[in-house]
């Protein structure tokens, strides 16, 4: 049978070889006609040997057997299935009419075969062919009746008993052929059902094994079907997502976009796409370590579900959608955006650095070069001893300022690279605070600013780097004095809250705008659009303070309003400790050599101040 099937498939038209059901229908048309005609031709010699010389009717019937072979050749060459069945009905009707005319007209045994013509046409699965075959059958019946009434039929020469036998043969043969047609129709129906089941199974396996979720929606967003992949995506059974279950999991801010995409897809024939967030149920073992509400980003591509007889924009229009998890892509986009923002900030910081440092370095260098040239030419300029000392003092001041700028840049660079180390030791913060205020008292008086310090006598010792603590106080108080107008006040206060030393530096100066307040503490940032700074600086003071406080495991906060003043609060732990109860990660134990180096650096800071 497989060999016969392969031979039949070789005769099929190329257009019928791609679809299994079409291939089965073409095979069902060709096989009985081809094998039936060949079998009749094989039996014909034996019939002649038994019957003798054939009559004209018998010769015509045998000649008609060529028609099925020609029809099979026509279908094999053209692939026109409906036309082949129409021609087959025409050929069968012509044979039946010819036999009926020769054997008694409408009363012939062959007339009953006209019923078979529409039955055979039904295998074409075409209404047009069935209607054509039915009309053709009725036409043949009418022609036989008219021929009988016109007296054009030849006189019957058969015996009544023979006529009865032929009539029985006609009914039996027609019944047998109709049964064969019924079996053929049943075989085609079984083939169609089997192919449909295989197709459904294929799509079911596809839906089960796809990582993307396939769903069918009404126009209002209600889910009518959703694939089992939704359970692994959202952690909920698919049954809970039917109706408006999926809509209730959409983030509130994304629901308008979700419904708009479905409505647009239902209205037209174009696909739409939307990205939104869906709430996901976490497994029980992860709920304790994750937030109670977990959202994932998904992309939904939806298009109208086309059905026969459905009008575009119908209120009952349905939409099929494919939902894909794009959380990783969203996170990558956010990471790229953060990296881009960081790169832009770094580029802006570099620009500010070049502008600020070039100005801060050029000003003292110009003074050093200018006054040193004047000292070199003191004989021609006739400089007095007092004027030389003045110039030398200006050169020294410019050098000290230049050194402080370079030291600030180096310290900031070390802090940002993680190579800046602090040397902790117990020290009295009150004495360091009073010392720093005394160092800056002269500058405050020269600017007409009232500087006051409030530190309790019983302020306990803390563990930290005293040099870094003095640098924090000096930078904060110096900034407060710098940005406070004449007649203003700068207040420095220290106290204990819990296990922390709280240091507050308040002033009644120009204040900081809200937009600039967010960026205060960034390296080289200098606010000054809505209020102009009249003091020079690198913009590193608060940035260094912020980094030093962080190295001490502390916190810094700033509250400020324009034209009302600024308050900087620093909270330092009394005894910073790591997880093991010892010194923290950024704090190294104090050794004698480090102690000597720290004392030398503290002395240098005091002299420079």
HUSUL-V493530 format. One record per run of one state. SS is the DSSP state (~ for helix, > for strand, _ for the rest). FROM is the first residue (numbers start at 1). TO is the last residue. If there is no record, write none. Layout:
ss:SS from:FROM to:TO
ss:SS from:FROM to:TO
This chain:
ss:_ from:1 to:1
ss:~ from:2 to:11
ss:_ from:12 to:13
ss:~ from:14 to:16
ss:_ from:17 to:19
ss:~ from:20 to:51
ss:_ from:52 to:55
ss:~ from:56 to:78
ss:_ from:79 to:80
ss:~ from:81 to:102
ss:_ from:103 to:104
ss:~ from:105 to:107
ss:_ from:108 to:110
ss:~ from:111 to:124
ss:_ from:125 to:126
ss:~ from:127 to:150
ss:_ from:151 to:159
ss:~ from:160 to:209
ss:_ from:210 to:212
ss:> from:213 to:218
ss:_ from:219 to:222
ss:> from:223 to:226
ss:_ from:227 to:228
ss:~ from:229 to:234
ss:_ from:235 to:237
ss:~ from:238 to:241
ss:_ from:242 to:242
ss:> from:243 to:243
ss:_ from:244 to:246
ss:~ from:247 to:249
ss:> from:250 to:250
ss:_ from:251 to:251
ss:~ from:252 to:267
ss:_ from:268 to:271
ss:> from:272 to:280
ss:_ from:281 to:293
ss:> from:294 to:304
ss:_ from:305 to:317
ss:> from:318 to:325
ss:_ from:326 to:326
ss:~ from:327 to:376
ss:_ from:377 to:377
ss:~ from:378 to:381
ss:_ from:382 to:384
ss:~ from:385 to:417
ss:_ from:418 to:421
ss:> from:422 to:423
ss:_ from:424 to:424
ss:> from:425 to:427
ss:_ from:428 to:428
ss:~ from:429 to:446
ss:_ from:447 to:449
ss:> from:450 to:455
ss:_ from:456 to:461
ss:> from:462 to:464
ss:_ from:465 to:465
ss:~ from:466 to:482
ss:_ from:483 to:488
ss:> from:489 to:497
ss:_ from:498 to:499
ss:> from:500 to:507
ss:_ from:508 to:513
ss:~ from:514 to:517
ss:_ from:518 to:540
ss:~ from:541 to:551
ss:_ from:552 to:554
ss:> from:555 to:561
ss:_ from:562 to:564
ss:> from:565 to:573
ss:_ from:574 to:574
ss:> from:575 to:575
ss:_ from:576 to:586
ss:> from:587 to:588
ss:_ from:589 to:591
ss:~ from:592 to:608
ss:_ from:609 to:609
